[in-house]
Amino acid sequence: MGLDQNVFQAGINELGVAFEHIKFALNKNQCKTWYKYMSHLTEEQYKKRIENCIRTCKKIPTIADILDYEDIVQPAKVEAPEWFREVNRIGKRE
């Protein structure tokens, strides 16, 4: 199940309010295109992306700005190499 159209429209409205000073507004055809590229998102993913865009976008947001949220905000999960974990364990014993 994809993104509910009412949730989508609420997010677009929120962007419109947040970026009113730079005249953010989508016509009907633009809304269809935006929804086409965002319909695969869950409600939670979409809302987080809209919030992030409102916090970080310094210009009129694009589809890419919304979709790139996860790549920008989510820190990479990097595990320390085994040798580092071993050194850390030895250091704690002393």
VOSELO-147255 format. One record per residue (C-alpha): x, y, z; chain; residue number from 1. Coordinates in nm, 3 decimals. Each point is the difference from the previous one (the first is absolute). Last residue first. Layout:
<X = X Y = Y Z = Z unit = A pos = NUM>;
...
***
This chain:
<X = 4.394 Y = -0.249 Z = 3.271 unit = A pos = 94>;
<X = -0.308 Y = -0.195 Z = -0.104 unit = A pos = 93>;
<X = -0.158 Y = 0.291 Z = -0.189 unit = A pos = 92>;
<X = 0.307 Y = 0.043 Z = -0.220 unit = A pos = 91>;
<X = -0.009 Y = -0.366 Z = -0.100 unit = A pos = 90>;
<X = -0.366 Y = 0.028 Z = -0.109 unit = A pos = 89>;
<X = 0.073 Y = 0.317 Z = -0.203 unit = A pos = 88>;
<X = 0.299 Y = -0.162 Z = -0.167 unit = A pos = 87>;
<X = -0.223 Y = -0.297 Z = -0.091 unit = A pos = 86>;
<X = -0.275 Y = 0.227 Z = -0.137 unit = A pos = 85>;
<X = 0.259 Y = 0.181 Z = -0.212 unit = A pos = 84>;
<X = 0.143 Y = -0.326 Z = -0.135 unit = A pos = 83>;
<X = -0.351 Y = -0.119 Z = -0.088 unit = A pos = 82>;
<X = -0.078 Y = 0.301 Z = -0.217 unit = A pos = 81>;
<X = -0.250 Y = 0.251 Z = 0.134 unit = A pos = 80>;
<X = -0.348 Y = -0.034 Z = -0.147 unit = A pos = 79>;
<X = -0.132 Y = 0.268 Z = -0.228 unit = A pos = 78>;
<X = -0.368 Y = 0.074 Z = -0.020 unit = A pos = 77>;
<X = -0.014 Y = 0.296 Z = -0.233 unit = A pos = 76>;
<X = -0.185 Y = 0.294 Z = 0.144 unit = A pos = 75>;
<X = -0.353 Y = 0.057 Z = -0.131 unit = A pos = 74>;
<X = -0.044 Y = 0.364 Z = -0.086 unit = A pos = 73>;
<X = 0.128 Y = 0.046 Z = -0.352 unit = A pos = 72>;
<X = -0.076 Y = -0.336 Z = -0.159 unit = A pos = 71>;
<X = -0.341 Y = -0.019 Z = 0.166 unit = A pos = 70>;
<X = -0.092 Y = 0.353 Z = -0.102 unit = A pos = 69>;
<X = 0.086 Y = -0.051 Z = -0.367 unit = A pos = 68>;
<X = -0.366 Y = -0.057 Z = -0.096 unit = A pos = 67>;
<X = -0.117 Y = 0.340 Z = 0.125 unit = A pos = 66>;
<X = 0.281 Y = 0.201 Z = -0.153 unit = A pos = 65>;
<X = -0.028 Y = -0.208 Z = -0.320 unit = A pos = 64>;
<X = -0.366 Y = 0.094 Z = -0.040 unit = A pos = 63>;
<X = 0.106 Y = 0.364 Z = 0.022 unit = A pos = 62>;
<X = -0.012 Y = 0.252 Z = 0.281 unit = A pos = 61>;
<X = -0.001 Y = 0.375 Z = -0.070 unit = A pos = 60>;
<X = 0.322 Y = 0.122 Z = 0.156 unit = A pos = 59>;
<X = 0.178 Y = -0.023 Z = 0.334 unit = A pos = 58>;
<X = -0.116 Y = -0.352 Z = 0.075 unit = A pos = 57>;
<X = 0.110 Y = -0.118 Z = 0.347 unit = A pos = 56>;
<X = -0.278 Y = 0.016 Z = 0.258 unit = A pos = 55>;
<X = -0.298 Y = -0.002 Z = -0.237 unit = A pos = 54>;
<X = 0.168 Y = -0.273 Z = -0.201 unit = A pos = 53>;
<X = 0.057 Y = -0.206 Z = 0.311 unit = A pos = 52>;
<X = -0.365 Y = 0.030 Z = 0.102 unit = A pos = 51>;
<X = -0.114 Y = -0.105 Z = -0.350 unit = A pos = 50>;
<X = 0.238 Y = -0.296 Z = 0.004 unit = A pos = 49>;
<X = -0.118 Y = -0.109 Z = 0.343 unit = A pos = 48>;
<X = -0.364 Y = 0.022 Z = -0.115 unit = A pos = 47>;
<X = 0.072 Y = -0.208 Z = -0.309 unit = A pos = 46>;
<X = 0.187 Y = -0.272 Z = 0.186 unit = A pos = 45>;
<X = -0.274 Y = -0.024 Z = 0.264 unit = A pos = 44>;
<X = -0.280 Y = -0.018 Z = -0.257 unit = A pos = 43>;
<X = 0.186 Y = -0.273 Z = -0.187 unit = A pos = 42>;
<X = 0.168 Y = 0.092 Z = -0.325 unit = A pos = 41>;
<X = -0.089 Y = -0.170 Z = -0.330 unit = A pos = 40>;
<X = -0.233 Y = 0.288 Z = -0.097 unit = A pos = 39>;
<X = 0.288 Y = 0.247 Z = -0.007 unit = A pos = 38>;
<X = 0.097 Y = 0.004 Z = -0.368 unit = A pos = 37>;
<X = -0.356 Y = -0.017 Z = -0.136 unit = A pos = 36>;
<X = -0.119 Y = 0.241 Z = 0.272 unit = A pos = 35>;
<X = 0.243 Y = 0.267 Z = -0.123 unit = A pos = 34>;
<X = -0.117 Y = -0.050 Z = -0.359 unit = A pos = 33>;
<X = -0.369 Y = 0.018 Z = 0.094 unit = A pos = 32>;
<X = 0.065 Y = 0.310 Z = 0.211 unit = A pos = 31>;
<X = 0.175 Y = 0.164 Z = -0.297 unit = A pos = 30>;
<X = -0.304 Y = -0.067 Z = -0.216 unit = A pos = 29>;
<X = -0.237 Y = 0.154 Z = 0.255 unit = A pos = 28>;
<X = 0.209 Y = 0.312 Z = 0.057 unit = A pos = 27>;
<X = 0.270 Y = 0.014 Z = 0.263 unit = A pos = 26>;
<X = 0.076 Y = 0.299 Z = 0.217 unit = A pos = 25>;
<X = 0.316 Y = 0.129 Z = 0.164 unit = A pos = 24>;
<X = -0.001 Y = 0.381 Z = -0.029 unit = A pos = 23>;
<X = 0.332 Y = 0.084 Z = 0.163 unit = A pos = 22>;
<X = -0.154 Y = 0.151 Z = 0.314 unit = A pos = 21>;
<X = -0.262 Y = -0.275 Z = 0.002 unit = A pos = 20>;
<X = 0.273 Y = -0.256 Z = 0.062 unit = A pos = 19>;
<X = -0.122 Y = -0.131 Z = 0.336 unit = A pos = 18>;
<X = -0.367 Y = 0.042 Z = -0.091 unit = A pos = 17>;
<X = 0.035 Y = -0.170 Z = -0.338 unit = A pos = 16>;
<X = 0.216 Y = -0.273 Z = 0.151 unit = A pos = 15>;
<X = -0.278 Y = -0.072 Z = 0.250 unit = A pos = 14>;
<X = -0.253 Y = -0.011 Z = -0.284 unit = A pos = 13>;
<X = 0.219 Y = -0.251 Z = -0.186 unit = A pos = 12>;
<X = 0.017 Y = -0.212 Z = 0.315 unit = A pos = 11>;
<X = -0.378 Y = 0.013 Z = 0.045 unit = A pos = 10>;
<X = -0.042 Y = -0.098 Z = -0.365 unit = A pos = 9>;
<X = 0.214 Y = -0.310 Z = 0.046 unit = A pos = 8>;
<X = -0.188 Y = -0.099 Z = 0.315 unit = A pos = 7>;
<X = -0.327 Y = 0.039 Z = -0.191 unit = A pos = 6>;
<X = 0.140 Y = -0.200 Z = -0.292 unit = A pos = 5>;
<X = 0.088 Y = -0.294 Z = 0.226 unit = A pos = 4>;
<X = 0.354 Y = -0.121 Z = -0.068 unit = A pos = 3>;
<X = 0.015 Y = -0.343 Z = -0.146 unit = A pos = 2>;
<X = -0.140 Y = -0.338 Z = 0.099 unit = A pos = 1>;
***
